[in-house]
Amino acid sequence: MKSIMPKLLVAFAALFILSACEAEVGSKEWCDEIKQKDKGDVTASQAAGFAKHCVFGGAK
């Protein structure tokens, strides 16, 4: 059981660090990131968010 705890701690730390790297959906930085992506790399939810916040609603 003790060998699992350090692995879980590392996994949670990595998840926390990586989640903090993304810009908030609808922010100017996020809109710029989506604009620079290839069209094939943008998910349906990202495309919907881009249309809602960056095209029609204006970036934060």
PDB file of N, CA, C and O in Angstrom, chain B, residues numbered from 101:
ATOM      1  N   MET B 101       0.809  -1.193   0.000  1.00  0.00           N
ATOM      2  CA  MET B 101       0.000   0.000   0.000  1.00  0.00           C
ATOM      3  C   MET B 101       0.855   1.261   0.000  1.00  0.00           C
ATOM      4  O   MET B 101       0.479   2.272  -0.592  1.00  0.00           O
ATOM      5  N   LYS B 102       2.013   1.200   0.668  1.00  0.00           N
ATOM      6  CA  LYS B 102       2.871   2.378   0.735  1.00  0.00           C
ATOM      7  C   LYS B 102       3.439   2.743  -0.626  1.00  0.00           C
ATOM      8  O   LYS B 102       3.700   3.921  -0.874  1.00  0.00           O
ATOM      9  N   SER B 103       3.641   1.785  -1.516  1.00  0.00           N
ATOM     10  CA  SER B 103       4.214   2.094  -2.821  1.00  0.00           C
ATOM     11  C   SER B 103       3.211   2.776  -3.743  1.00  0.00           C
ATOM     12  O   SER B 103       3.609   3.389  -4.733  1.00  0.00           O
ATOM     13  N   ILE B 104       1.936   2.683  -3.443  1.00  0.00           N
ATOM     14  CA  ILE B 104       0.901   3.312  -4.259  1.00  0.00           C
ATOM     15  C   ILE B 104       0.782   4.801  -3.946  1.00  0.00           C
ATOM     16  O   ILE B 104       0.528   5.603  -4.845  1.00  0.00           O
ATOM     17  N   MET B 105       0.960   5.173  -2.700  1.00  0.00           N
ATOM     18  CA  MET B 105       0.787   6.561  -2.287  1.00  0.00           C
ATOM     19  C   MET B 105       1.703   7.543  -3.018  1.00  0.00           C
ATOM     20  O   MET B 105       1.213   8.576  -3.474  1.00  0.00           O
ATOM     21  N   PRO B 106       2.992   7.281  -3.152  1.00  0.00           N
ATOM     22  CA  PRO B 106       3.834   8.236  -3.890  1.00  0.00           C
ATOM     23  C   PRO B 106       3.416   8.371  -5.355  1.00  0.00           C
ATOM     24  O   PRO B 106       3.495   9.456  -5.930  1.00  0.00           O
ATOM     25  N   LYS B 107       2.975   7.278  -5.946  1.00  0.00           N
ATOM     26  CA  LYS B 107       2.528   7.325  -7.344  1.00  0.00           C
ATOM     27  C   LYS B 107       1.266   8.166  -7.479  1.00  0.00           C
ATOM     28  O   LYS B 107       1.132   8.946  -8.422  1.00  0.00           O
ATOM     29  N   LEU B 108       0.340   8.006  -6.538  1.00  0.00           N
ATOM     30  CA  LEU B 108      -0.875   8.814  -6.565  1.00  0.00           C
ATOM     31  C   LEU B 108      -0.563  10.287  -6.348  1.00  0.00           C
ATOM     32  O   LEU B 108      -1.150  11.154  -6.995  1.00  0.00           O
ATOM     33  N   LEU B 109       0.352  10.564  -5.444  1.00  0.00           N
ATOM     34  CA  LEU B 109       0.739  11.946  -5.176  1.00  0.00           C
ATOM     35  C   LEU B 109       1.336  12.596  -6.423  1.00  0.00           C
ATOM     36  O   LEU B 109       1.009  13.739  -6.745  1.00  0.00           O
ATOM     37  N   VAL B 110       2.196  11.884  -7.112  1.00  0.00           N
ATOM     38  CA  VAL B 110       2.803  12.396  -8.343  1.00  0.00           C
ATOM     39  C   VAL B 110       1.731  12.605  -9.412  1.00  0.00           C
ATOM     40  O   VAL B 110       1.754  13.614 -10.117  1.00  0.00           O
ATOM     41  N   ALA B 111       0.804  11.677  -9.540  1.00  0.00           N
ATOM     42  CA  ALA B 111      -0.263  11.797 -10.540  1.00  0.00           C
ATOM     43  C   ALA B 111      -1.141  13.024 -10.261  1.00  0.00           C
ATOM     44  O   ALA B 111      -1.466  13.778 -11.179  1.00  0.00           O
ATOM     45  N   PHE B 112      -1.522  13.220  -9.003  1.00  0.00           N
ATOM     46  CA  PHE B 112      -2.341  14.387  -8.665  1.00  0.00           C
ATOM     47  C   PHE B 112      -1.569  15.694  -8.858  1.00  0.00           C
ATOM     48  O   PHE B 112      -2.144  16.685  -9.306  1.00  0.00           O
ATOM     49  N   ALA B 113      -0.311  15.707  -8.535  1.00  0.00           N
ATOM     50  CA  ALA B 113       0.498  16.911  -8.732  1.00  0.00           C
ATOM     51  C   ALA B 113       0.609  17.247 -10.213  1.00  0.00           C
ATOM     52  O   ALA B 113       0.494  18.411 -10.597  1.00  0.00           O
ATOM     53  N   ALA B 114       0.830  16.237 -11.043  1.00  0.00           N
ATOM     54  CA  ALA B 114       0.921  16.461 -12.487  1.00  0.00           C
ATOM     55  C   ALA B 114      -0.408  16.974 -13.039  1.00  0.00           C
ATOM     56  O   ALA B 114      -0.428  17.879 -13.873  1.00  0.00           O
ATOM     57  N   LEU B 115      -1.498  16.404 -12.581  1.00  0.00           N
ATOM     58  CA  LEU B 115      -2.817  16.851 -13.029  1.00  0.00           C
ATOM     59  C   LEU B 115      -3.063  18.302 -12.630  1.00  0.00           C
ATOM     60  O   LEU B 115      -3.576  19.087 -13.427  1.00  0.00           O
ATOM     61  N   PHE B 116      -2.707  18.656 -11.419  1.00  0.00           N
ATOM     62  CA  PHE B 116      -2.886  20.026 -10.943  1.00  0.00           C
ATOM     63  C   PHE B 116      -2.060  21.007 -11.757  1.00  0.00           C
ATOM     64  O   PHE B 116      -2.552  22.068 -12.141  1.00  0.00           O
ATOM     65  N   ILE B 117      -0.816  20.661 -12.020  1.00  0.00           N
ATOM     66  CA  ILE B 117       0.080  21.544 -12.771  1.00  0.00           C
ATOM     67  C   ILE B 117      -0.399  21.708 -14.207  1.00  0.00           C
ATOM     68  O   ILE B 117      -0.410  22.821 -14.732  1.00  0.00           O
ATOM     69  N   LEU B 118      -0.790  20.624 -14.839  1.00  0.00           N
ATOM     70  CA  LEU B 118      -1.218  20.695 -16.237  1.00  0.00           C
ATOM     71  C   LEU B 118      -2.544  21.417 -16.400  1.00  0.00           C
ATOM     72  O   LEU B 118      -2.751  22.092 -17.408  1.00  0.00           O
ATOM     73  N   SER B 119      -3.437  21.294 -15.449  1.00  0.00           N
ATOM     74  CA  SER B 119      -4.728  21.964 -15.564  1.00  0.00           C
ATOM     75  C   SER B 119      -4.593  23.472 -15.384  1.00  0.00           C
ATOM     76  O   SER B 119      -5.431  24.227 -15.877  1.00  0.00           O
ATOM     77  N   ALA B 120      -3.571  23.913 -14.701  1.00  0.00           N
ATOM     78  CA  ALA B 120      -3.362  25.344 -14.485  1.00  0.00           C
ATOM     79  C   ALA B 120      -2.767  26.026 -15.720  1.00  0.00           C
ATOM     80  O   ALA B 120      -2.722  27.255 -15.776  1.00  0.00           O
ATOM     81  N   CYS B 121      -2.318  25.263 -16.694  1.00  0.00           N
ATOM     82  CA  CYS B 121      -1.664  25.821 -17.868  1.00  0.00           C
ATOM     83  C   CYS B 121      -2.641  26.293 -18.932  1.00  0.00           C
ATOM     84  O   CYS B 121      -2.269  27.074 -19.808  1.00  0.00           O
ATOM     85  N   GLU B 122      -3.865  25.839 -18.870  1.00  0.00           N
ATOM     86  CA  GLU B 122      -4.830  26.192 -19.898  1.00  0.00           C
ATOM     87  C   GLU B 122      -5.480  27.537 -19.596  1.00  0.00           C
ATOM     88  O   GLU B 122      -5.779  27.860 -18.447  1.00  0.00           O
ATOM     89  N   ALA B 123      -5.689  28.310 -20.654  1.00  0.00           N
ATOM     90  CA  ALA B 123      -6.359  29.593 -20.498  1.00  0.00           C
ATOM     91  C   ALA B 123      -7.857  29.352 -20.308  1.00  0.00           C
ATOM     92  O   ALA B 123      -8.388  28.332 -20.749  1.00  0.00           O
ATOM     93  N   GLU B 124      -8.522  30.280 -19.660  1.00  0.00           N
ATOM     94  CA  GLU B 124      -9.957  30.176 -19.421  1.00  0.00           C
ATOM     95  C   GLU B 124     -10.712  30.289 -20.738  1.00  0.00           C
ATOM     96  O   GLU B 124     -10.403  31.139 -21.574  1.00  0.00           O
ATOM     97  N   VAL B 125     -11.705  29.423 -20.913  1.00  0.00           N
ATOM     98  CA  VAL B 125     -12.513  29.448 -22.138  1.00  0.00           C
ATOM     99  C   VAL B 125     -13.154  30.816 -22.282  1.00  0.00           C
ATOM    100  O   VAL B 125     -13.782  31.319 -21.351  1.00  0.00           O
ATOM    101  N   GLY B 126     -12.995  31.408 -23.442  1.00  0.00           N
ATOM    102  CA  GLY B 126     -13.572  32.716 -23.715  1.00  0.00           C
ATOM    103  C   GLY B 126     -12.616  33.874 -23.489  1.00  0.00           C
ATOM    104  O   GLY B 126     -12.913  35.003 -23.880  1.00  0.00           O
ATOM    105  N   SER B 127     -11.470  33.612 -22.862  1.00  0.00           N
ATOM    106  CA  SER B 127     -10.499  34.691 -22.649  1.00  0.00           C
ATOM    107  C   SER B 127      -9.788  35.000 -23.962  1.00  0.00           C
ATOM    108  O   SER B 127      -9.792  34.183 -24.883  1.00  0.00           O
ATOM    109  N   LYS B 128      -9.189  36.162 -24.045  1.00  0.00           N
ATOM    110  CA  LYS B 128      -8.474  36.555 -25.260  1.00  0.00           C
ATOM    111  C   LYS B 128      -7.365  35.558 -25.577  1.00  0.00           C
ATOM    112  O   LYS B 128      -7.157  35.212 -26.740  1.00  0.00           O
ATOM    113  N   GLU B 129      -6.652  35.094 -24.553  1.00  0.00           N
ATOM    114  CA  GLU B 129      -5.573  34.128 -24.754  1.00  0.00           C
ATOM    115  C   GLU B 129      -6.113  32.817 -25.328  1.00  0.00           C
ATOM    116  O   GLU B 129      -5.511  32.231 -26.227  1.00  0.00           O
ATOM    117  N   TRP B 130      -7.248  32.364 -24.802  1.00  0.00           N
ATOM    118  CA  TRP B 130      -7.852  31.123 -25.274  1.00  0.00           C
ATOM    119  C   TRP B 130      -8.288  31.273 -26.731  1.00  0.00           C
ATOM    120  O   TRP B 130      -8.052  30.380 -27.545  1.00  0.00           O
ATOM    121  N   CYS B 131      -8.918  32.390 -27.058  1.00  0.00           N
ATOM    122  CA  CYS B 131      -9.348  32.633 -28.434  1.00  0.00           C
ATOM    123  C   CYS B 131      -8.147  32.623 -29.377  1.00  0.00           C
ATOM    124  O   CYS B 131      -8.219  32.061 -30.469  1.00  0.00           O
ATOM    125  N   ASP B 132      -7.048  33.241 -28.959  1.00  0.00           N
ATOM    126  CA  ASP B 132      -5.836  33.255 -29.783  1.00  0.00           C
ATOM    127  C   ASP B 132      -5.270  31.851 -29.965  1.00  0.00           C
ATOM    128  O   ASP B 132      -4.805  31.505 -31.051  1.00  0.00           O
ATOM    129  N   GLU B 133      -5.307  31.031 -28.893  1.00  0.00           N
ATOM    130  CA  GLU B 133      -4.821  29.654 -28.994  1.00  0.00           C
ATOM    131  C   GLU B 133      -5.650  28.846 -29.989  1.00  0.00           C
ATOM    132  O   GLU B 133      -5.098  28.088 -30.787  1.00  0.00           O
ATOM    133  N   ILE B 134      -6.965  29.004 -29.946  1.00  0.00           N
ATOM    134  CA  ILE B 134      -7.837  28.259 -30.858  1.00  0.00           C
ATOM    135  C   ILE B 134      -7.621  28.731 -32.291  1.00  0.00           C
ATOM    136  O   ILE B 134      -7.631  27.912 -33.211  1.00  0.00           O
ATOM    137  N   LYS B 135      -7.427  30.018 -32.502  1.00  0.00           N
ATOM    138  CA  LYS B 135      -7.176  30.542 -33.847  1.00  0.00           C
ATOM    139  C   LYS B 135      -5.911  29.945 -34.453  1.00  0.00           C
ATOM    140  O   LYS B 135      -5.844  29.741 -35.665  1.00  0.00           O
ATOM    141  N   GLN B 136      -4.912  29.663 -33.630  1.00  0.00           N
ATOM    142  CA  GLN B 136      -3.640  29.146 -34.124  1.00  0.00           C
ATOM    143  C   GLN B 136      -3.660  27.639 -34.360  1.00  0.00           C
ATOM    144  O   GLN B 136      -2.773  27.121 -35.039  1.00  0.00           O
ATOM    145  N   LYS B 137      -4.640  26.924 -33.823  1.00  0.00           N
ATOM    146  CA  LYS B 137      -4.723  25.479 -33.995  1.00  0.00           C
ATOM    147  C   LYS B 137      -5.155  25.134 -35.420  1.00  0.00           C
ATOM    148  O   LYS B 137      -5.858  25.905 -36.073  1.00  0.00           O
ATOM    149  N   ASP B 138      -4.722  23.961 -35.890  1.00  0.00           N
ATOM    150  CA  ASP B 138      -5.240  23.445 -37.147  1.00  0.00           C
ATOM    151  C   ASP B 138      -6.711  23.101 -36.956  1.00  0.00           C
ATOM    152  O   ASP B 138      -7.116  22.699 -35.865  1.00  0.00           O
ATOM    153  N   LYS B 139      -7.513  23.254 -38.004  1.00  0.00           N
ATOM    154  CA  LYS B 139      -8.943  22.996 -37.886  1.00  0.00           C
ATOM    155  C   LYS B 139      -9.230  21.561 -37.452  1.00  0.00           C
ATOM    156  O   LYS B 139     -10.216  21.317 -36.758  1.00  0.00           O
ATOM    157  N   GLY B 140      -8.398  20.622 -37.843  1.00  0.00           N
ATOM    158  CA  GLY B 140      -8.598  19.230 -37.473  1.00  0.00           C
ATOM    159  C   GLY B 140      -8.296  18.942 -36.019  1.00  0.00           C
ATOM    160  O   GLY B 140      -8.699  17.900 -35.503  1.00  0.00           O
ATOM    161  N   ASP B 141      -7.593  19.846 -35.343  1.00  0.00           N
ATOM    162  CA  ASP B 141      -7.223  19.641 -33.943  1.00  0.00           C
ATOM    163  C   ASP B 141      -8.219  20.267 -32.965  1.00  0.00           C
ATOM    164  O   ASP B 141      -8.086  20.086 -31.754  1.00  0.00           O
ATOM    165  N   VAL B 142      -9.201  20.990 -33.467  1.00  0.00           N
ATOM    166  CA  VAL B 142     -10.180  21.658 -32.613  1.00  0.00           C
ATOM    167  C   VAL B 142     -11.361  20.711 -32.394  1.00  0.00           C
ATOM    168  O   VAL B 142     -11.936  20.194 -33.351  1.00  0.00           O
ATOM    169  N   THR B 143     -11.718  20.488 -31.122  1.00  0.00           N
ATOM    170  CA  THR B 143     -12.847  19.623 -30.807  1.00  0.00           C
ATOM    171  C   THR B 143     -14.162  20.365 -31.047  1.00  0.00           C
ATOM    172  O   THR B 143     -14.181  21.583 -31.222  1.00  0.00           O
ATOM    173  N   ALA B 144     -15.250  19.612 -31.050  1.00  0.00           N
ATOM    174  CA  ALA B 144     -16.567  20.216 -31.252  1.00  0.00           C
ATOM    175  C   ALA B 144     -16.901  21.190 -30.130  1.00  0.00           C
ATOM    176  O   ALA B 144     -17.469  22.252 -30.384  1.00  0.00           O
ATOM    177  N   SER B 145     -16.557  20.844 -28.896  1.00  0.00           N
ATOM    178  CA  SER B 145     -16.856  21.748 -27.782  1.00  0.00           C
ATOM    179  C   SER B 145     -16.000  23.011 -27.844  1.00  0.00           C
ATOM    180  O   SER B 145     -16.463  24.094 -27.487  1.00  0.00           O
ATOM    181  N   GLN B 146     -14.749  22.874 -28.299  1.00  0.00           N
ATOM    182  CA  GLN B 146     -13.899  24.059 -28.464  1.00  0.00           C
ATOM    183  C   GLN B 146     -14.445  24.954 -29.577  1.00  0.00           C
ATOM    184  O   GLN B 146     -14.438  26.178 -29.445  1.00  0.00           O
ATOM    185  N   ALA B 147     -14.915  24.354 -30.667  1.00  0.00           N
ATOM    186  CA  ALA B 147     -15.485  25.134 -31.766  1.00  0.00           C
ATOM    187  C   ALA B 147     -16.734  25.880 -31.321  1.00  0.00           C
ATOM    188  O   ALA B 147     -16.938  27.038 -31.687  1.00  0.00           O
ATOM    189  N   ALA B 148     -17.576  25.207 -30.525  1.00  0.00           N
ATOM    190  CA  ALA B 148     -18.781  25.860 -30.013  1.00  0.00           C
ATOM    191  C   ALA B 148     -18.416  27.004 -29.072  1.00  0.00           C
ATOM    192  O   ALA B 148     -19.012  28.078 -29.141  1.00  0.00           O
ATOM    193  N   GLY B 149     -17.445  26.779 -28.196  1.00  0.00           N
ATOM    194  CA  GLY B 149     -16.999  27.830 -27.288  1.00  0.00           C
ATOM    195  C   GLY B 149     -16.373  28.992 -28.030  1.00  0.00           C
ATOM    196  O   GLY B 149     -16.567  30.150 -27.660  1.00  0.00           O
ATOM    197  N   PHE B 150     -15.617  28.683 -29.085  1.00  0.00           N
ATOM    198  CA  PHE B 150     -15.003  29.733 -29.896  1.00  0.00           C
ATOM    199  C   PHE B 150     -16.075  30.596 -30.549  1.00  0.00           C
ATOM    200  O   PHE B 150     -15.994  31.824 -30.521  1.00  0.00           O
ATOM    201  N   ALA B 151     -17.083  29.947 -31.139  1.00  0.00           N
ATOM    202  CA  ALA B 151     -18.162  30.702 -31.781  1.00  0.00           C
ATOM    203  C   ALA B 151     -18.909  31.560 -30.765  1.00  0.00           C
ATOM    204  O   ALA B 151     -19.225  32.720 -31.030  1.00  0.00           O
ATOM    205  N   LYS B 152     -19.185  30.980 -29.606  1.00  0.00           N
ATOM    206  CA  LYS B 152     -19.957  31.693 -28.583  1.00  0.00           C
ATOM    207  C   LYS B 152     -19.193  32.881 -28.008  1.00  0.00           C
ATOM    208  O   LYS B 152     -19.741  33.977 -27.891  1.00  0.00           O
ATOM    209  N   HIS B 153     -17.932  32.664 -27.650  1.00  0.00           N
ATOM    210  CA  HIS B 153     -17.177  33.693 -26.927  1.00  0.00           C
ATOM    211  C   HIS B 153     -16.327  34.597 -27.817  1.00  0.00           C
ATOM    212  O   HIS B 153     -16.195  35.790 -27.547  1.00  0.00           O
ATOM    213  N   CYS B 154     -15.754  34.035 -28.871  1.00  0.00           N
ATOM    214  CA  CYS B 154     -14.778  34.788 -29.655  1.00  0.00           C
ATOM    215  C   CYS B 154     -15.390  35.433 -30.893  1.00  0.00           C
ATOM    216  O   CYS B 154     -14.933  36.487 -31.332  1.00  0.00           O
ATOM    217  N   VAL B 155     -16.413  34.813 -31.454  1.00  0.00           N
ATOM    218  CA  VAL B 155     -17.033  35.361 -32.668  1.00  0.00           C
ATOM    219  C   VAL B 155     -18.219  36.231 -32.319  1.00  0.00           C
ATOM    220  O   VAL B 155     -18.290  37.388 -32.733  1.00  0.00           O
ATOM    221  N   PHE B 156     -19.158  35.678 -31.553  1.00  0.00           N
ATOM    222  CA  PHE B 156     -20.404  36.406 -31.279  1.00  0.00           C
ATOM    223  C   PHE B 156     -20.379  37.211 -29.992  1.00  0.00           C
ATOM    224  O   PHE B 156     -20.945  38.304 -29.948  1.00  0.00           O
ATOM    225  N   GLY B 157     -19.740  36.705 -28.943  1.00  0.00           N
ATOM    226  CA  GLY B 157     -19.819  37.365 -27.637  1.00  0.00           C
ATOM    227  C   GLY B 157     -18.675  38.295 -27.314  1.00  0.00           C
ATOM    228  O   GLY B 157     -18.776  39.104 -26.392  1.00  0.00           O
ATOM    229  N   GLY B 158     -17.585  38.194 -28.057  1.00  0.00           N
ATOM    230  CA  GLY B 158     -16.419  38.990 -27.728  1.00  0.00           C
ATOM    231  C   GLY B 158     -15.612  38.347 -26.620  1.00  0.00           C
ATOM    232  O   GLY B 158     -16.175  37.800 -25.672  1.00  0.00           O
ATOM    233  N   ALA B 159     -14.311  38.409 -26.732  1.00  0.00           N
ATOM    234  CA  ALA B 159     -13.424  37.797 -25.734  1.00  0.00           C
ATOM    235  C   ALA B 159     -13.453  38.603 -24.450  1.00  0.00           C
ATOM    236  O   ALA B 159     -13.690  39.811 -24.466  1.00  0.00           O
ATOM    237  N   LYS B 160     -13.208  37.919 -23.329  1.00  0.00           N
ATOM    238  CA  LYS B 160     -13.201  38.579 -21.999  1.00  0.00           C
ATOM    239  C   LYS B 160     -11.992  39.472 -21.873  1.00  0.00           C
ATOM    240  O   LYS B 160     -11.803  40.112 -20.838  1.00  0.00           O
TER     241      LYS B 160
END
